[in-house]
């Protein structure tokens, strides 16, 4: 089922993101994680994309397996990096043949060692171009990425949102945010997007901290901000990995509770192919049901 259709149903939409592992052991761990999290009945899962052949084939294969063998709606990520138009069409045809109905259209990050994105010869230069290609030639539900703390390459929030609007105009029907740890970033971003004419659902992306050193590396790469009180709390644990996990789960649970109570239409969990943190957080949310305190309509936050 298309994600834009799932988002019209009552209640929030919960989803999980996975990445294609590079080893047989990693693949076994991934499928064990999927079996564990399937019991929480996610609305869909997504599979990231390794451009330039890194894990590209794994995206199609794993997306197909999840939908076929586990019966879970799946969204495949697709990136412009290193791909010609013909290759992008070939991948989309493969996904279509496998029964995948949802694609996240991304420009993609520059290859390792390069500082700036260069459009591949015979390829596309932006996520908006990719969304337009998919919308014109295929029948997928198209998702787009958004950045509550502003895309690192954008000059300002206003210019970032203006570009985001081009994704919507090109055919994207829902958005998923980059990870963030300060809810004010998302709660301020959504009304700003609404004022710019972006009226599609904006799903909040949440990454539970299970290792503080690991999350610091992620935040450096994507320029996400760890709020000072959270950083101080984590540093005060002195590297105790179990304590970091417990604090990370507690913080993410409170974060999700506020987001859902304030009207977020769903939470997209960045799982890192592991089940325990996401299982604990989503189990607690389903027990407490904070979305029942959300303003109406639940799919949109207040715009004033």
ZAMARGU-4260 file (C-alpha; in steps of 0.2 Angstrom, whole numbers, plus 5000, padded with zeros to 4 digits):
<rodrens>
0) 5000/5000/5000 | 5006/5018/4996 | 5013/5027/5011 | 5003/5043/5006 | 4987/5032/5008
5) 4993/5025/5025 | 4995/5042/5031 | 4976/5046/5029 | 4971/5033/5041 | 4967/5037/5059
10) 4982/5037/5072 | 5000/5040/5069 | 5011/5030/5057 | 5026/5021/5064 | 5040/5015/5053
15) 5058/5009/5054 | 5073/5012/5043 | 5086/4999/5039 | 5102/4999/5029 | 5109/4985/5018
20) 5123/4976/5027 | 5140/4972/5019 | 5142/4955/5026 | 5132/4939/5028 | 5132/4940/5047
25) 5125/4958/5045 | 5112/4952/5034 | 5107/4938/5046 | 5106/4951/5060 | 5095/4963/5049
30) 5082/4949/5046 | 5082/4944/5064 | 5079/4963/5068 | 5065/4963/5055 | 5057/4948/5063
35) 5057/4955/5080 | 5051/4972/5075 | 5037/4965/5064 | 5027/4961/5080 | 5025/4980/5083
40) 5015/4981/5066 | 5024/4995/5058 | 5015/5005/5044 | 5031/5002/5033 | 5049/5001/5033
45) 5062/5009/5022 | 5079/5003/5015 | 5093/5015/5012 | 5103/5016/4996 | 5121/5014/4993
50) 5126/5024/4978 | 5139/5019/4965 | 5137/5000/4968 | 5141/5001/4987 | 5125/4993/4993
55) 5114/4998/4978 | 5109/4980/4973 | 5106/4976/4992 | 5092/4990/4992 | 5082/4981/4979
60) 5085/4964/4985 | 5081/4968/5004 | 5066/4979/5000 | 5059/4964/4989 | 5062/4951/5003
65) 5054/4962/5016 | 5038/4964/5007 | 5037/4947/5000 | 5043/4936/5015 | 5037/4947/5029
70) 5022/4956/5022 | 5027/4973/5027 | 5025/4988/5016 | 5042/4994/5010 | 5050/5010/5004
75) 5066/5009/4994 | 5078/5024/4995 | 5085/5030/4978 | 5099/5042/4975 | 5105/5052/4960
80) 5124/5049/4965 | 5133/5040/4952 | 5118/5035/4942 | 5113/5038/4924 | 5095/5041/4919
85) 5095/5024/4911 | 5101/5016/4927 | 5088/5025/4938 | 5074/5019/4926 | 5081/5002/4927
90) 5081/5002/4946 | 5063/5009/4946 | 5057/4995/4934 | 5065/4982/4946 | 5056/4989/4961
95) 5040/4991/4952 | 5041/4972/4946 | 5044/4967/4964 | 5028/4976/4970 | 5036/4990/4979
100) 5025/5005/4979 | 5035/5018/4988 | 5052/5027/4984 | 5061/5040/4994 | 5069/5052/4981
105) 5086/5058/4987 | 5100/5068/4978 | 5112/5059/4990 | 5129/5064/4998 | 5145/5066/4988
110) 5155/5051/4987 | 5168/5048/5001 | 5183/5060/4999 | 5173/5073/4989 | 5167/5089/4997
115) 5154/5094/4984 | 5140/5085/4974 | 5144/5083/4955 | 5129/5078/4944 | 5134/5061/4936
120) 5136/5062/4917 | 5119/5058/4910 | 5111/5058/4927 | 5101/5070/4938 | 5107/5085/4949
125) 5094/5085/4963 | 5081/5076/4972 | 5067/5087/4964 | 5073/5081/4947 | 5072/5063/4953
130) 5055/5065/4960 | 5049/5073/4944 | 5056/5058/4934 | 5047/5046/4945 | 5031/5055/4945
135) 5031/5057/4926 | 5036/5039/4921 | 5030/5028/4936 | 5016/5026/4949 | 5026/5026/4965
140) 5021/5036/4981 | 5036/5048/4982 | 5044/5053/4998 | 5056/5067/5001 | 5069/5071/5015
145) 5068/5087/5025 | 5079/5095/5037 | 5072/5104/5053 | 5089/5110/5057 | 5092/5116/5039
150) 5102/5107/5026 | 5120/5109/5028 | 5121/5116/5010 | 5107/5129/5012 | 5110/5147/5015
155) 5095/5149/5026 | 5079/5141/5033 | 5069/5151/5020 | 5080/5145/5005 | 5080/5127/5012
160) 5061/5127/5013 | 5059/5135/4995 | 5069/5121/4988 | 5059/5108/4998 | 5043/5116/4990
165) 5051/5111/4973 | 5051/5093/4979 | 5032/5094/4982 | 5029/5102/4966 | 5038/5088/4957
170) 5027/5075/4965 | 5033/5071/4983 | 5017/5067/4993 | 5025/5066/5011 | 5041/5071/5019
175) 5053/5062/5032 | 5064/5073/5043 | 5082/5071/5046 | 5086/5065/5064 | 5085/5079/5077
180) 5086/5079/5096 | 5078/5096/5100 | 5060/5095/5097 | 5059/5114/5095 | 5068/5112/5078
185) 5054/5101/5071 | 5040/5111/5080 | 5046/5127/5072 | 5050/5119/5055 | 5033/5112/5052
190) 5023/5129/5053 | 5037/5137/5043 | 5034/5124/5029 | 5015/5126/5030 | 5017/5145/5028
195) 5027/5142/5012 | 5013/5131/5005 | 5020/5114/5009 | 5004/5105/5015 | 5010/5086/5014
200) 5012/5076/5030 | 5029/5079/5038 | 5035/5063/5048 | 5047/5065/5062 | 5064/5056/5060
205) 5070/5050/5077 | 5087/5040/5081 | 5088/5033/5099 | 5105/5035/5106 | 5112/5018/5110
210) 5130/5023/5109 | 5135/5041/5113 | 5152/5041/5103 | 5143/5033/5088 | 5129/5047/5088
215) 5142/5060/5089 | 5150/5054/5073 | 5133/5054/5065 | 5129/5071/5070 | 5146/5078/5064
220) 5142/5070/5047 | 5124/5077/5045 | 5127/5093/5056 | 5113/5088/5068 | 5114/5096/5085
225) 5115/5087/5102 | 5107/5099/5115 | 5119/5104/5128 | 5109/5096/5143 | 5108/5079/5134
230) 5127/5080/5129 | 5131/5084/5148 | 5120/5070/5154 | 5128/5058/5142 | 5146/5063/5146
235) 5142/5062/5164 | 5140/5043/5162 | 5158/5041/5159 | 5157/5029/5144 | 5145/5016/5152
240) 5137/5009/5137 | 5122/5001/5146 | 5119/5018/5155 | 5120/5027/5138 | 5108/5015/5130
245) 5095/5017/5145 | 5097/5036/5144 | 5095/5036/5125 | 5079/5026/5126 | 5072/5036/5139
250) 5076/5053/5130 | 5069/5046/5113 | 5053/5040/5122 | 5050/5057/5129 | 5054/5065/5113
255) 5042/5055/5103 | 5028/5057/5116 | 5029/5076/5114 | 5030/5075/5095 | 5015/5064/5094
260) 5005/5074/5107 | 5009/5090/5097 | 5002/5082/5081 | 5016/5074/5072 | 5008/5062/5059
265) 5021/5048/5063 | 5038/5043/5069 | 5051/5036/5058 | 5064/5027/5068 | 5082/5026/5062
270) 5086/5008/5069 | 5104/5005/5064 | 5097/4987/5060 | 5095/4984/5079 | 5079/4981/5088
275) 5080/4983/5107 | 5079/5002/5108 | 5065/5004/5095 | 5055/4990/5102 | 5056/4998/5120
280) 5051/5015/5114 | 5037/5010/5102 | 5030/4998/5115 | 5029/5012/5128 | 5021/5024/5115
285) 5008/5011/5111 | 5004/5009/5129 | 5003/5028/5133 | 4995/5033/5117 | 5000/5052/5117
290) 4993/5055/5100 | 4976/5055/5108 | 4980/5072/5116 | 4985/5079/5099 | 4977/5094/5091
295) 4965/5091/5077 | 4968/5087/5063 | 4982/5076/5069 | 4991/5076/5053 | 4996/5094/5054
300) 5003/5105/5067 | 4996/5122/5071 | 5002/5135/5058 | 5002/5150/5070
</rodrens>
